[in-house]
Structure formats: C-alpha cells, structure tokens
Amino acid sequence: MTLYVFNPEHDYALANNDPHFVAPASAIRFADECAPFLRYIVEDEGILFLPYQEKHFLSFATLEASRELPASIDRVCPWGWDHAIALQLREAGMPEHLLPTHEDLETLRTLAHRKTAAQAMLFLHRQMGDELPLPPAAELLTSVDEAERIIRQWKDVIFKSPYSGNGRGHLYAHGSISPTLRRQISGVIRRQGSIMAEPLLDVVQDFAMEFRCQGQKVHFCGYSLFNTLHYGYAGNLLWTDETIEQHLSQWIAVEQLSEIRDVILHFLKDEIAPYYQGYLGVDMFVYQDNGFKINPMVEINLRMTMGMASHILRERHLHPDTIGTFKLEYRPKAGELLHCAEELGRQHPFVVRDGRWHSGFQSLTPVSETTQYAFFAFLKSQ
C-alpha cells in the first residue's frame, strides 16, 4: 500500500533546505484542506499522510483517520521530496528503507535548481536552433553587477529565485535597476547563492508537457493547459491532449511540438531519469515577438504538478464528451467558501453519465464553515 503526501510547500522547503523548516501558516492550511483531492488521482486505495493534523493518517478507502502508521505501507509518494517532508515522515515512524537518503535528497535539490532548465534550453538550442527560433537560455548570476549587465543587454528582464515555483520569487526590470530591485536581487543571491535572469517576453498562452521517470525510461504523459493570475497558478483546463494540441496549433505547428517533446525526452533520459523517479512537468509558453514563437523550457518542476493532476483527473473521471476547468478557490472569510460551493451546486447540478463525470459543479475537497481553500471542477458537455 502507498502512503501519499500533499506537500505543496515543497518549493518553500527546497529554498530553505532545512529539515526543520516550518511552512507559512497559509501553506499549511492549504495543504490540510486540499489534500483529500489526491483520492481522485492516486494509483491505489492508499493512505494519506497529514503531518499538521492530530490524526496523521487517513484511509482513502474508508475515510477513517488514525495516528498509527499502517504496517502495510511499502511505498511513499509525496508531492515532492525534500529534507523537511523526509524528516516529518521519519518522525511519524516511516522505516528508513522507504525514505531517500540525505545524499539522494541533495541530488534532487541540485536538479531542481533553475540552472537545470537553463542547461536543457541550451540542449534545445544545440538540437533545434537552426530550425526553430528560441529565446536565450536563462543566465545564472551571482552579483548585482551581473544583473545590471543583463538589464543593459536585454532591457526587459525577469529575475527568478533558483528555488521557487508557481510565480513566486519573480522580480522585474524595465531598462534600469532601482535601489529597491538592487536590494531584492542582492537578498536572493545572499539566501540562495545566485539568481536566474531571462528576457521578459509577451506571453500569449501558458502550457506544459508532463512526463514520468520510471527506471531508466522517461514517458510523455500528456499536455497541461493552465491559466495564471498575477503570475500565480489559477487553474487548469480539463481538455484532451488532442484538443490542447489543436488549440496550440493556431500559433505553433503540431510537428514542432512533437520535435520539441522528443528533444526534451532525450535530455530527461540522460540528465534526470538516473537520479529521479516520478512525475515532472516542463512549463512552456507561446509568446509574441514579430510573430508567434515558443519558449519550450521555462522551468522543470521535479515533482507532481497541478497540470499532471488535471491530466489524470480528465483521463480517469471525465466523460469523453465533457470539458471543464480545475480551479483552486480561496475565500478568507468564514462561511464564504461553503456558501459559494452550495450555491454553485444548486445552479449547476452534478451529472454522471456512463459512470463518468458529465456536467455541473463538483467540489474535489471537503468544504465546511471554516474552510478557506478548495479545489473545484466546473464541467460541461461539448
């Protein structure tokens, strides 16, 4: 039986790199309230680990909670591996042979650094640069002087913390560096040793390719089409891979997407698969610059992703005639989210057809009077 963990604070933990790291209260609440959605995407009727609750373990099969680690656990599958979640599992009684070693975790953290995506972009340049216009690879900077140089070179620049995700840790420059930006860049370099810089481009559509490393092999799982709000995650479209490809083809030829996928598979097989097992996502976007172009290597998320979760949700539960959206909802006031869910349920009744979700509204996580975070699915037949 598998023990599953929803630790969305993983990106924070990677940046901090302390086994005793404590996530911000908002991240802990998000993890606790939204973890039950994993029951829709897991591979077996496993157990959910809730490190911040009094009863740590929840059975997906019976929905019973317990403080005792089931003896039948023979595999651990977190959202992402880091020193903090490894320590939490160890303190909860997880046997050492089911946990990665310190050296394993350090290797994974090294691979999760944004410089890996920069190396992958350089590989794409070498393999495809003659046939496909690609933006420059991100540059690793270790001083504010280097940041000033890159601003003079590119004018509009986005700076990213080496360990960050979901739009966090981003700084922007437009032709010059202000005293505030100088302090912010210096702070990132002091805390994480470097900062990444890349040209700020006019994004038209965000999307991702989702992969899985198994043994020494890497498999392409499918596409993810997602929306962002203020550079953070807002939700995924529950579309088939064919529909996503058709949507993207208005800007990028499907043949080019296939070639990009094959090159990335080559890179992942050589550079990632020997050290990492599990899902990963490669974020990309279409941008406008004298026509439409693609940035095929924005970042590599070396963990489970919302995009992969959405892909599994679509494949396992949605009716073939159904499309929809998968959204994270947040309401800070007591009762507000519960009222929202009840009203949506009345307005859009949930319909199942042929054993599959067909239309209407479905909350994928429990919602009570005190709930602030929830995952919602909005479905409609085509």
C-alpha positions in Angstrom: 0.0 0.0 0.0 1.2 3.5 -0.8 1.4 6.5 1.6 0.6 9.7 -0.3 1.5 13.2 0.8 0.2 16.5 -0.4 3.0 18.9 0.5 2.5 22.0 -1.8 5.0 23.9 0.5 7.7 21.8 -1.2 9.1 24.7 -3.2 9.5 26.7 0.0 11.2 23.8 1.7 13.7 23.4 -1.2 14.6 27.0 -0.9 15.0 26.8 2.8 16.8 23.4 2.7 16.4 22.9 6.5 14.9 19.6 7.7 13.2 21.5 10.5 11.6 24.0 8.1 8.1 25.1 9.1 5.9 26.3 6.2 3.9 29.5 6.4 0.5 29.2 8.1 -1.3 29.8 4.8 0.6 26.9 3.1 -0.1 24.6 6.0 -3.8 25.4 5.8 -3.8 24.9 2.0 -2.2 21.5 2.4 -4.5 20.3 5.1 -7.7 21.5 3.4 -6.9 20.4 -0.1 -5.0 17.1 0.5 -8.2 14.9 0.1 -8.3 15.7 -3.6 -5.5 13.2 -4.1 -8.1 10.4 -3.8 -9.2 11.2 -7.3 -5.7 10.8 -8.9 -3.8 8.2 -6.8 -2.9 4.8 -8.2 -4.3 2.7 -5.4 -6.6 3.0 -2.4 -3.7 4.2 -0.3 -3.2 6.2 2.9 -2.9 10.0 3.1 -0.4 11.5 5.4 -1.5 14.7 7.1 1.6 15.9 9.0 0.0 19.0 10.5 -3.2 17.3 11.9 -3.6 15.4 15.2 -4.6 12.2 13.3 -1.8 11.9 10.7 -3.1 9.2 8.5 -6.4 9.0 6.5 -7.5 5.9 4.6 -8.8 6.8 1.1 -10.8 3.6 1.1 -12.7 4.1 4.4 -12.1 7.8 5.1 -11.1 6.8 8.6 -8.3 8.8 10.3 -5.7 7.4 12.7 -2.5 8.3 14.5 -1.0 4.9 13.7 1.2 4.3 10.6 -0.3 1.2 8.8 2.1 -1.7 8.7 1.1 -2.4 5.1 2.8 0.7 3.7 5.5 -0.3 1.3 5.9 2.9 -0.8 5.9 6.6 -0.1 4.7 9.1 -2.8 4.9 12.8 -1.8 4.0 15.7 -4.0 7.7 16.4 -3.9 10.8 15.2 -2.0 12.7 17.5 0.3 14.5 17.3 3.6 11.6 18.7 5.6 9.0 16.1 4.4 11.5 13.3 4.8 12.0 14.3 8.5 8.3 14.6 9.1 7.8 11.1 7.7 10.7 9.7 9.7 9.3 11.2 13.0 5.9 9.6 12.1 7.5 6.2 12.1 8.3 5.6 8.4 11.0 3.0 8.0 14.3 4.3 6.7 14.4 1.9 3.7 11.3 3.7 2.3 12.9 7.1 2.6 15.5 8.7 0.3 18.9 9.2 1.8 20.4 12.6 2.6 22.6 12.2 -0.5 19.5 11.4 -2.6 17.8 14.5 -1.4 20.8 16.7 -2.1 21.0 15.3 -5.6 17.3 16.0 -6.2 17.7 19.6 -4.9 20.6 20.2 -7.2 18.5 19.0 -10.1 15.5 21.2 -9.0 17.7 24.3 -9.3 16.6 26.5 -12.2 20.0 26.1 -13.8 18.9 22.6 -14.9 16.2 24.2 -17.1 18.8 26.6 -18.4 21.0 23.6 -19.3 18.0 22.0 -21.0 17.4 25.1 -23.0 21.0 25.1 -24.2 20.5 21.5 -25.3 17.4 22.5 -27.2 19.4 25.3 -28.9 22.0 22.8 -30.0 19.5 20.3 -31.3 16.9 22.6 -32.8 18.4 26.1 -33.0 18.8 26.0 -36.8 15.2 25.1 -37.5 13.3 26.8 -34.6 13.7 30.3 -33.2 14.3 30.0 -29.5 14.7 32.7 -26.8 18.1 32.8 -25.0 18.6 30.4 -22.1 18.3 31.8 -18.7 21.6 33.0 -17.2 22.8 32.3 -13.7 24.0 35.5 -11.9 25.9 35.8 -8.7 26.2 39.6 -8.3 24.1 42.7 -8.7 26.7 44.0 -11.2 25.9 41.0 -13.4 22.2 41.8 -13.1 22.9 45.4 -14.3 24.8 44.0 -17.3 21.9 41.7 -18.2 19.4 44.6 -18.0 21.6 46.7 -20.3 21.7 43.7 -22.7 18.0 42.7 -22.7 16.2 45.8 -21.3 13.1 44.0 -20.1 14.2 41.2 -17.7 12.6 38.8 -15.3 14.7 37.6 -12.4 13.8 34.3 -10.7 14.9 32.8 -7.4 16.7 29.5 -8.1 14.2 27.6 -5.9 10.7 29.0 -6.5 7.6 27.9 -8.2 4.0 29.0 -9.1 5.1 32.5 -10.0 6.8 33.2 -6.6 10.2 34.7 -6.3 10.0 36.7 -9.5 11.4 40.2 -9.9 11.1 42.5 -13.0 13.3 45.2 -14.6 12.5 47.5 -17.5 15.7 49.1 -18.7 17.1 50.1 -15.4 17.7 48.9 -11.8 16.1 50.7 -8.9 17.6 50.8 -5.4 14.7 48.5 -4.3 15.3 46.0 -7.0 19.1 46.1 -6.3 18.3 45.1 -2.6 15.9 42.4 -3.7 18.3 40.8 -6.1 21.1 41.0 -3.5 18.9 39.4 -1.0 18.1 36.4 -3.3 21.8 35.9 -4.0 22.6 36.1 -0.3 20.0 33.5 0.6 20.2 31.1 -2.4 23.7 31.7 -3.8 22.5 33.0 -7.2 19.6 34.4 -9.2 18.4 33.5 -12.7 17.7 36.0 -15.4 15.9 35.7 -18.7 14.2 38.1 -21.2 10.7 39.2 -20.2 8.5 38.1 -23.1 5.0 38.9 -24.2 3.2 35.7 -23.2 0.2 34.6 -25.2 -0.5 31.1 -23.7 0.9 29.1 -20.9 1.1 25.3 -21.1 3.2 22.4 -20.1 4.3 18.9 -21.1 4.0 16.3 -18.4 6.4 13.4 -18.1 7.2 10.4 -15.8 10.5 8.9 -15.0 10.3 5.1 -14.4 13.5 3.2 -14.1 15.9 4.5 -16.7 13.0 5.4 -19.0 11.0 8.6 -19.4 7.4 8.6 -20.7 5.5 11.5 -22.1 2.2 11.6 -20.2 0.4 14.5 -21.9 -0.2 18.2 -22.0 -1.4 20.7 -19.4 -3.1 23.9 -20.4 -3.3 26.3 -17.5 -4.1 29.9 -16.5 -2.2 32.2 -14.3 -3.4 35.2 -12.2 -0.8 37.8 -11.1 1.9 35.2 -12.2 0.5 32.6 -9.9 -1.5 29.4 -10.6 -5.2 29.9 -11.2 -6.4 26.7 -12.7 -6.2 24.1 -15.5 -8.4 23.4 -18.4 -9.7 19.8 -18.4 -9.2 19.2 -22.1 -7.9 16.2 -24.1 -4.4 16.2 -25.4 -5.8 16.4 -28.9 -7.9 19.5 -28.1 -4.9 21.1 -26.5 -2.7 20.4 -29.5 -5.4 21.8 -31.8 -5.6 25.0 -29.6 -1.8 25.4 -29.6 -1.6 24.8 -33.4 -3.0 28.3 -34.1 0.4 29.5 -33.0 2.8 26.6 -33.2 2.8 23.7 -35.7 2.0 20.3 -34.1 5.0 18.8 -35.8 7.2 21.3 -34.0 5.6 20.4 -30.6 6.4 16.8 -31.4 10.0 17.5 -32.2 10.4 19.6 -29.0 8.9 16.8 -27.0 11.4 14.3 -28.4 14.4 16.5 -27.7 13.2 17.1 -24.1 12.7 13.3 -23.7 16.3 12.8 -24.7 17.5 15.4 -22.2 15.4 14.0 -19.3 16.6 10.4 -20.0 20.2 11.4 -19.8 20.2 14.1 -17.1 17.2 13.4 -14.8 16.0 9.7 -15.0 19.2 8.3 -13.5 18.5 10.2 -10.3 14.7 10.8 -10.1 11.6 8.6 -10.2 8.2 10.1 -10.5 6.2 12.8 -12.4 7.7 16.0 -13.6 6.4 18.9 -15.6 8.1 21.2 -18.1 6.5 24.6 -18.2 6.3 26.4 -21.6 4.6 29.3 -23.3 3.7 30.8 -26.6 4.8 34.4 -26.9 4.6 37.2 -29.4 7.7 38.7 -31.0 7.4 39.6 -34.6 5.0 36.7 -34.9 4.3 33.8 -32.6 7.1 31.8 -31.1 7.6 29.2 -28.3 9.6 29.1 -25.1 9.8 25.4 -24.6 11.8 25.4 -21.4 10.5 27.9 -18.8 11.1 25.6 -15.9 11.3 22.0 -14.9 9.1 21.1 -11.9 10.7 18.0 -10.4 7.6 16.9 -8.6 3.9 16.1 -9.1 2.2 19.1 -10.7 -1.3 20.5 -10.9 -1.1 20.0 -14.6 -0.4 16.3 -14.2 -3.1 16.0 -11.6 -5.6 17.7 -14.0 -4.5 15.3 -16.8 -5.1 12.3 -14.6 -8.4 13.7 -13.4 -9.6 14.2 -17.0 -8.4 10.7 -18.1 -9.9 8.8 -15.2 -13.2 10.6 -14.4 -14.5 12.8 -17.2 -16.9 11.7 -19.9 -15.4 11.7 -23.4 -17.9 14.4 -24.4 -17.0 16.6 -21.4 -14.6 19.6 -21.0 -14.1 21.6 -17.9 -11.8 23.6 -15.6 -10.0 22.6 -12.4 -9.6 25.6 -10.1 -8.1 26.5 -6.8 -10.6 28.6 -4.9 -9.7 30.8 -1.8 -12.1 32.7 0.4 -10.7 34.1 3.6 -14.0 34.8 5.4 -15.7 32.1 7.5 -18.6 30.5 5.6 -17.9 32.3 2.4 -16.4 29.2 0.6 -19.2 27.0 1.9 -21.9 29.4 0.6 -20.1 29.6 -2.7 -20.0 25.8 -3.1 -23.6 25.3 -2.1 -24.8 28.0 -4.5 -22.7 26.5 -7.4 -24.1 23.1 -6.6 -27.7 24.4 -6.8 -27.1 26.3 -10.0 -25.1 23.6 -11.7 -26.2 20.1 -10.5 -23.5 17.4 -10.9 -24.4 14.9 -13.6 -22.8 11.4 -14.1 -23.3 9.6 -17.4 -22.0 6.1 -18.2 -20.1 6.2 -14.9 -18.2 9.3 -15.8 -18.5 13.0 -14.8 -20.6 14.6 -17.5 -21.5 18.1 -16.4 -22.1 20.5 -13.5 -20.2 21.5 -10.4 -18.1 19.2 -8.3 -16.0 20.1 -5.2 -13.0 17.9 -5.0 -12.3 18.7 -1.4 -14.5 18.8 1.7 -15.9 22.3 2.4 -17.1 23.4 5.8 -18.0 26.6 7.6 -14.2 27.2 8.4 -12.7 26.1 5.0 -10.7 28.7 3.1 -9.1 26.6 0.3 -10.8 24.1 -2.0 -10.4 22.6 -5.4 -13.4 22.9 -7.7 -14.2 21.3 -11.0 -16.6 23.0 -13.5 -17.8 20.7 -16.2 -19.9 20.9 -19.4 -20.7 18.7 -22.3 -19.4 19.7 -25.7 
